[in-house]
Amino acid sequence: MLNRLAGAAGLLALSAGLALAQAPAATGTAPQANQASGDLKEFQVAKLAKVSLAQALATAESQGDKGRAIDADFEKADGKNPAHYSIKVVYPDGKLIEYGIDADSGAVYKSENQPIERYFTRLKTADFQNAKTSLKDALAIAEQKAGGGKAYEAEVERDGQSVQYEISVALADRSQEVKVGPDGKVIGN
């Protein structure tokens, strides 16, 4: 009797496994739907976002007068926030504001003042204002260099007396880092 029960349980498990394997996969492409399973890497979720990083930067920079985006991170959705871009914008008066831009709608859903002194140690507000290449321009350069991937994160660093950008680009199967100098030229790739 015990052998029959074990055999029946094994057949049931095998049948269920085969049924699941043959079931069509979910085709929803919304970042929130895909990341709920937690099995996608950040760059994979970022590639599915309806809003590009360049669009999110433009939205964040349009929130104030003459602000320049200096840092952008893609964040997968969690219990409190949708999939979004977290973008830091510095203004000529030294004010630093972090904006949350929804990756599906492109809307600003939060903003928060940040102390600039805590964020930068060697960079000054003028370094960003004087850079010939903006972060948005550097994104386009990095995407082209990476062969048409989608930029999803970017940060600015100081290089001598000017800034340079380090940009993460999502490709089909991996993420690639591209550095762009203040003159718009790719560094080291």
ABEGO torsion letter per residue (X at the ends): XAAAAAAAAAAAAAAAAAAAAABBBBABABAAAAAAAGABBAAAAAAABABBAAAAAAAAAAABBGBBBABBBBBBBBAABBBBBBBBBBBAAGBBBBBBBBAAAGBBABBBBBBAAAABAABBAAAAAABABBAAAAAAAAAAAAGGBBBABBBBBBBEABBBBBBBBBBAABBBBBBBBAAGBBBGX
